[in-house]
Amino acid sequence: MASQVITLHKSRFDELNDFHAMEEQAHARNYVNQTSLEDHQTNFNDVEIVYLSIENDRRELLGYFILAFECNDEDIEFRRIV
């Protein structure tokens, strides 16, 4: 099997629907806390929270990260990977 290349990019607001759908998949429900689409939209607009999209080499969305910058600007909290 050839190795796949993945890339990260700062997520776009229109990807939040896809993130929410990923969380609602049956296999993910046991491992990922369910977050409403409205909460994702609110968090996305928070300057201390960063969403990063994960794509394969065909630019297909595979998942996402959520990172939160702590108020001291020295720490980053890893919140989620889906």
C-alpha positions in Angstrom: 0.0 0.0 0.0 1.4 3.4 -1.0 1.7 5.9 1.8 -0.9 8.7 1.8 0.0 12.3 2.3 -2.2 14.3 4.6 -2.3 18.0 5.0 -3.7 20.4 7.6 -5.3 23.7 6.8 -7.2 26.2 8.9 -10.8 25.1 8.7 -13.5 27.0 6.9 -16.9 27.9 8.5 -18.7 25.9 5.8 -16.9 22.7 6.9 -18.6 22.7 10.4 -21.6 20.8 9.0 -19.2 18.0 7.9 -17.5 18.0 11.3 -20.8 17.7 13.1 -21.9 14.8 10.7 -18.6 13.0 11.5 -19.3 13.2 15.2 -22.8 11.7 14.7 -21.6 8.6 12.9 -22.5 5.5 14.8 -18.9 4.4 15.3 -17.9 7.8 16.6 -20.6 8.3 19.2 -18.9 6.1 21.8 -15.6 8.0 21.5 -16.4 11.6 20.7 -18.5 13.9 22.9 -21.4 15.2 20.9 -21.2 18.9 20.1 -24.1 20.7 18.6 -23.6 22.5 15.3 -24.5 25.8 17.1 -21.7 25.1 19.6 -19.2 24.4 16.8 -20.2 27.7 15.2 -19.8 29.6 18.4 -16.4 27.9 19.1 -15.2 28.6 15.6 -15.7 32.3 16.1 -13.7 32.3 19.4 -10.3 33.8 18.7 -8.7 31.4 21.3 -10.0 28.2 19.5 -8.6 26.9 16.2 -10.1 24.3 14.0 -7.7 22.5 11.6 -9.0 20.3 8.8 -7.3 17.1 7.8 -7.3 16.3 4.1 -5.8 13.5 2.0 -3.8 14.1 -1.2 -7.0 14.2 -3.2 -8.2 17.1 -1.0 -10.9 14.9 0.6 -11.8 15.9 4.1 -10.8 13.1 6.5 -11.2 14.7 9.9 -10.4 17.7 12.1 -8.5 18.9 15.1 -9.7 21.4 17.7 -7.0 23.4 19.6 -7.5 26.0 22.3 -4.9 28.6 23.2 -4.7 29.2 26.9 -4.9 32.8 28.2 -1.2 32.9 29.0 -0.4 32.4 25.3 2.2 29.8 26.2 0.0 26.7 26.3 -2.2 25.0 23.8 -4.9 22.6 24.8 -5.5 19.7 22.4 -9.3 19.3 22.6 -10.3 16.9 19.9 -9.3 14.9 16.8 -12.0 13.2 14.7 
